[in-house]
């Protein structure tokens, strides 16, 4: 892993702040019904992504996750304007406006989605890693899931095969405390999710998911193990989401006091404190970053607003490979 320098902390602050403000804007336009369907926001979990990106080789490593998936592709290099346009359902989006919030995808930057089926991405992540091993490619796949998804049988089947075949994959549980509105304590006899990997003799560990430095350190070890042929790792990132499971979540299952307590360890605030304490940045320089982020979010919004909706014909163009397919509704 590259050394965590002043420049890294500055990048972490600007990236995480942008991801937070980007999604705050999505929440605002969702209320205006400019974004439809479901919307699952990442607020509070940004350190999990920031730390992982620092440990990855973005020229060859892959990422796959669940449906809380708007900022990950941005971190992987996807144009954020296209991500926002996708949520707007516009033709300039990452999937031409046809994937929406839960299905962001970009092969060019090795981001293999957002998946709406709980736990559906877990075997797919192992499949990506299997392909890399089969074709002798020097790549590692990061496969993310929520604490609710670890109760799916597919996780255990995947863990077994990943260890059997020593696949170059890092499984990451983002444990934000609640599977929709059900606490981890109500879903199993024990709350230490990372221990699920031990039954397969998979290297496993808990990680402070609110600190990008700690995430980067543990991710670096896991990625290096996978890249050197040491097989998979299972990491439980102990994190928290400040917003509801989705925009329709009334959050009756937790108190406002609990949320406020976790806001005291907000990853963005933690990084900002490091910048100021170590004199990596002045208050004035931080204000400049804040303004840059605000302008960038505005640019994304404007791009999405001004983009066109996809033509109806696109429904058929992206489904059927055969150009003269005879059973299209508009040809009958």
Phi, psi and omega per residue, in radians:
X1 nan 2.403 3.072
X2 -1.129 2.633 -3.129
X3 -1.077 2.502 3.131
X4 -1.534 1.746 -3.021
X5 -1.813 -3.111 3.049
X6 -0.966 -0.767 -3.113
X7 -1.094 -0.635 3.121
X8 -1.138 -0.785 3.136
X9 -1.132 -0.646 3.096
X10 -1.136 -0.720 3.115
X11 -1.152 -0.764 3.125
X12 -1.007 -0.782 -3.110
X13 -1.102 -0.851 -3.099
X14 -1.162 -0.728 3.136
X15 -1.113 -0.900 -3.077
X16 -1.132 -0.664 3.101
X17 -1.140 -0.714 3.112
X18 -1.108 -0.778 3.129
X19 -1.039 -0.733 -3.126
X20 -1.132 -0.836 -3.100
X21 -1.226 -0.585 3.079
X22 -1.031 -0.806 -3.128
X23 -1.330 -0.526 3.030
X24 -1.052 -0.693 3.094
X25 -1.145 -0.707 3.096
X26 -1.053 -0.705 3.118
X27 -1.078 -0.699 -3.122
X28 -1.169 -0.771 -3.111
X29 -1.342 -0.368 3.047
X30 -1.134 -0.737 3.112
X31 -1.094 -0.545 3.102
X32 -1.440 0.028 3.133
X33 1.134 0.474 3.042
X34 -1.491 -0.434 2.993
X35 -1.989 2.249 -3.060
X36 -1.955 3.105 3.086
X37 1.309 -2.516 3.137
X38 -1.596 2.733 3.069
X39 -2.589 1.907 -3.113
X40 -1.898 2.016 -3.015
X41 -1.704 2.680 -2.980
X42 -1.750 0.045 -3.034
X43 -0.868 2.093 3.127
X44 1.881 -0.397 -3.055
X45 -1.769 0.161 -2.993
X46 -1.058 -0.525 -3.103
X47 -1.133 -0.509 3.133
X48 -1.076 -0.737 3.137
X49 -1.326 -0.803 -3.093
X50 -1.020 -0.805 -3.140
X51 -1.146 -0.693 -3.135
X52 -1.140 -0.750 -3.125
X53 -1.065 -0.603 3.124
X54 -1.153 -0.564 -3.096
X55 -1.507 -0.331 -3.072
X56 -1.420 2.814 2.908
X57 -1.822 1.784 -3.021
X58 -1.260 -0.049 3.077
X59 -1.474 -0.229 -3.092
X60 -2.573 -0.358 -3.105
X61 -1.358 2.740 -3.044
X62 -2.080 2.831 3.092
X63 -2.491 2.457 3.061
X64 -2.494 2.489 -3.066
X65 -2.595 -2.988 -3.129
X66 -1.564 -2.505 -3.009
X67 -1.695 -0.032 3.022
X68 -1.582 1.293 -2.755
X69 -2.340 0.528 -3.084
X70 -1.476 -0.655 -3.016
X71 -1.589 -0.388 3.136
X72 -1.021 -0.847 3.123
X73 -1.087 -0.579 3.088
X74 -1.083 -0.783 3.102
X75 -1.085 -0.564 3.138
X76 -1.367 -0.160 3.073
X77 2.062 -0.006 3.124
X78 -1.254 2.449 3.126
X79 -1.049 2.066 -3.105
X80 -1.077 -0.436 3.098
X81 -1.115 -0.664 3.141
X82 -1.236 -0.570 3.102
X83 -1.161 -0.795 3.132
X84 -1.139 -0.682 3.118
X85 -1.084 -0.618 3.115
X86 -1.117 -0.717 3.118
X87 -1.182 -0.507 3.070
X88 -1.326 -0.213 -3.084
X89 1.362 0.476 -3.081
X90 -1.651 2.725 -3.052
X91 -1.169 -0.335 3.133
X92 -1.491 0.059 -3.129
X93 -1.271 3.007 -3.081
X94 -1.091 -0.487 3.066
X95 -2.154 0.629 3.125
X96 1.004 0.502 3.089
X97 1.439 0.127 -3.037
X98 -1.874 -0.027 3.119
X99 -1.721 -0.790 3.113
X100 1.324 -2.904 -2.990
X101 -0.938 -0.756 -2.982
X102 -1.581 -0.026 -3.009
X103 -2.326 0.779 3.054
X104 -1.185 2.417 -3.056
X105 -2.662 2.448 3.061
X106 -2.719 1.809 -3.094
X107 -1.152 -0.672 -3.099
X108 -0.962 -0.717 -3.126
X109 -1.759 0.293 3.019
X110 1.037 0.630 3.021
X111 -1.869 1.963 -2.968
X112 -1.792 0.520 2.898
X113 1.822 2.663 2.199
X114 -0.885 2.209 3.091
X115 -2.371 2.214 -3.068
X116 -1.368 -0.371 3.125
X117 -1.414 2.131 -3.091
X118 -1.071 2.087 -3.132
X119 1.446 -0.089 -3.101
X120 -1.071 -0.502 -3.093
X121 -1.392 -0.220 -3.054
X122 -1.150 -0.946 3.069
X123 -1.139 -0.529 3.115
X124 -1.134 -0.683 3.097
X125 -1.078 -0.714 3.088
X126 -1.154 -0.595 3.110
X127 -1.129 -0.716 3.075
X128 -1.058 -0.759 -3.138
X129 -1.167 -0.657 3.102
X130 -1.067 -0.752 3.130
X131 -1.062 -0.738 3.135
X132 -1.106 -0.720 3.121
X133 -1.187 -0.732 -3.117
X134 -1.062 -0.762 -3.115
X135 -1.595 0.162 3.087
X136 0.983 0.749 3.093
X137 -1.637 2.495 -3.083
X138 -1.539 1.045 -3.082
X139 -2.208 2.724 3.104
X140 -2.198 2.448 3.097
X141 -1.834 2.298 2.999
X142 -1.753 2.103 -3.080
X143 -2.018 1.942 -3.067
X144 -1.713 2.627 3.062
X145 -2.667 2.825 3.071
X146 -1.590 3.022 -3.131
X147 -1.182 -0.415 3.086
X148 -1.277 -0.604 -3.082
X149 -1.195 -0.397 -3.107
X150 -1.218 -0.171 3.090
X151 -1.522 0.021 3.116
X152 -1.457 2.497 3.129
X153 -1.098 -0.496 -3.122
X154 -1.062 -0.488 3.109
X155 -1.089 -0.795 -3.088
X156 -1.208 -0.693 3.081
X157 -1.091 -0.721 -3.124
X158 -1.200 -0.771 3.121
X159 -1.009 -0.734 -3.120
X160 -1.068 -0.849 -3.115
X161 -1.229 -0.643 -3.137
X162 -1.081 -0.678 3.092
X163 -1.303 -0.702 3.137
X164 -1.035 -0.740 -3.094
X165 -1.701 0.012 3.121
X166 0.881 0.995 -3.072
X167 -1.346 2.569 3.133
X168 -1.417 1.268 -3.076
X169 -2.380 2.517 3.027
X170 -2.005 2.004 3.090
X171 -1.536 2.293 -3.085
X172 -2.247 2.070 3.024
X173 -1.654 2.056 3.040
X174 -1.539 1.629 -3.093
X175 -1.518 1.674 3.124
X176 -1.674 0.242 3.013
X177 1.675 -0.422 -3.044
X178 -2.442 2.281 2.982
X179 -1.604 1.753 -2.905
X180 1.012 -1.747 3.129
X181 -2.084 0.229 -3.106
X182 -1.835 2.127 -3.103
X183 -1.206 2.701 3.130
X184 -0.994 -0.653 -3.107
X185 -1.063 -0.446 -3.097
X186 -1.603 -0.039 -3.056
X187 -1.854 -0.264 -3.122
X188 -2.749 2.897 -3.109
X189 -1.201 -0.507 3.123
X190 -2.150 2.741 -3.087
X191 -1.842 -0.028 -3.136
X192 -1.557 1.515 -3.031
X193 -1.066 -0.598 -3.091
X194 -1.020 -0.425 -3.108
X195 -1.205 -0.248 3.113
X196 -1.068 -0.521 -3.140
X197 -1.287 -0.390 -3.055
X198 -1.165 -0.500 3.120
X199 -1.120 -0.317 3.121
X200 -1.882 0.180 -3.076
X201 0.987 0.572 3.079
X202 -1.532 2.298 3.055
X203 -0.967 2.186 -3.028
X204 -2.471 2.613 -3.123
X205 -2.825 2.647 2.984
X206 -1.501 2.598 -3.116
X207 -2.391 2.482 3.023
X208 -1.245 1.744 -3.076
X209 -1.415 0.137 3.090
X210 -1.777 -0.022 -3.102
X211 -2.164 1.924 -3.072
X212 -1.087 -0.489 3.127
X213 -1.151 -0.803 3.142
X214 -1.168 -0.649 3.084
X215 -1.088 -0.820 -3.116
X216 -1.051 -0.725 -3.119
X217 -1.117 -0.818 -3.122
X218 -1.260 -0.663 3.113
X219 -1.117 -0.681 -3.131
X220 -1.059 -0.752 3.120
X221 -1.108 -0.784 -3.097
X222 -1.155 -0.733 -3.137
X223 -1.162 -0.721 3.126
X224 -1.129 -0.695 3.102
X225 -1.053 -0.808 -3.134
X226 -1.126 -0.750 -3.075
X227 -1.190 -0.523 -3.103
X228 -1.572 0.135 3.089
X229 1.598 0.191 -3.097
X230 -1.465 -0.003 3.072
X231 1.519 -2.959 -3.014
X232 -1.401 2.887 3.065
X233 -2.370 2.627 3.047
X234 -2.121 2.065 3.139
X235 -2.026 2.321 3.045
X236 -1.788 1.893 3.106
X237 -1.495 1.928 3.142
X238 -1.445 1.851 -3.022
X239 -2.336 -2.877 -3.103
X240 -2.785 2.519 3.052
X241 -1.909 2.312 -3.081
X242 -1.448 -0.398 3.085
X243 -1.759 3.096 -3.140
X244 -1.227 3.048 3.101
X245 -0.968 -0.788 3.012
X246 -2.488 -3.122 -3.070
X247 -1.167 -0.342 -3.118
X248 -1.607 0.082 -3.069
X249 -1.418 2.070 3.124
X250 -1.393 -0.193 3.041
X251 1.037 0.706 3.124
X252 -1.257 -0.245 -3.054
X253 -1.442 -0.085 3.126
X254 -2.489 2.778 -3.108
X255 -1.612 2.749 3.069
X256 -1.131 -0.550 3.133
X257 -1.116 -0.660 3.116
X258 -1.109 -0.797 3.138
X259 -1.074 -0.777 -3.141
X260 -1.098 -0.604 3.128
X261 -1.141 -0.724 3.126
X262 -1.246 -0.457 3.118
X263 -1.175 -0.301 3.090
X264 -1.206 -0.342 3.099
X265 -2.029 0.535 3.081
X266 -0.896 2.210 -3.116
X267 -1.023 -0.596 3.135
X268 -1.196 -0.739 3.103
X269 -1.116 -0.721 3.131
X270 -1.039 -0.781 -3.135
X271 -1.188 -0.682 3.103
X272 -1.068 -0.696 3.121
X273 -1.119 -0.667 3.084
X274 -1.105 -0.784 3.140
X275 -0.998 -0.747 -3.106
X276 -1.352 -0.754 -3.111
X277 -1.112 -0.702 -3.118
X278 -1.559 0.042 -3.124
X279 1.017 0.620 3.043
X280 -1.318 -0.397 -3.133
X281 -2.712 2.626 3.066
X282 -1.621 2.922 3.082
X283 -1.019 -0.639 -3.125
X284 -1.154 -0.725 3.133
X285 -1.174 -0.618 3.091
X286 -1.162 -0.658 3.083
X287 -1.096 -0.625 3.115
X288 -1.142 -0.720 3.081
X289 -1.095 -0.775 3.140
X290 -1.009 -0.736 -3.139
X291 -1.182 -0.707 3.132
X292 -1.069 -0.725 3.120
X293 -1.128 -0.789 3.138
X294 -1.037 -0.764 3.141
X295 -1.139 -0.663 -3.115
X296 -1.172 -0.707 3.103
X297 -1.113 -0.724 3.130
X298 -1.090 -0.678 3.119
X299 -1.114 -0.714 3.114
X300 -1.114 -0.770 3.133
X301 -1.079 -0.785 -3.121
X302 -1.097 -0.729 3.122
X303 -1.050 -0.793 -3.128
X304 -1.165 -0.741 -3.131
X305 -1.075 -0.716 -3.020
X306 -1.497 -0.223 3.142
X307 -1.290 2.719 -3.118
X308 -1.520 2.719 2.989
X309 -1.329 2.672 -3.128
X310 -1.202 2.597 3.090
X311 -1.236 2.680 -3.125
X312 -1.003 -0.627 -3.099
X313 -1.025 -0.434 -3.105
X314 -1.097 -0.469 3.103
X315 -0.949 -0.640 -3.089
X316 -1.621 -0.597 -3.086
X317 -1.088 -0.568 -3.063
X318 -1.726 0.070 -3.135
X319 -1.833 -0.791 -3.033
X320 -1.826 2.175 3.107
X321 -1.246 -0.660 -3.126
X322 -1.261 2.033 -3.039
X323 -1.156 -0.585 -3.124
X324 -1.780 0.557 -3.137
X325 -0.971 2.155 -2.938
X326 -1.395 -0.167 -3.002
X327 -1.883 0.470 3.069
X328 -1.328 2.412 -3.092
X329 -0.928 -0.710 -3.078
X330 -1.337 -0.064 3.114
X331 -1.876 -0.105 -3.116
X332 -1.429 nan nan
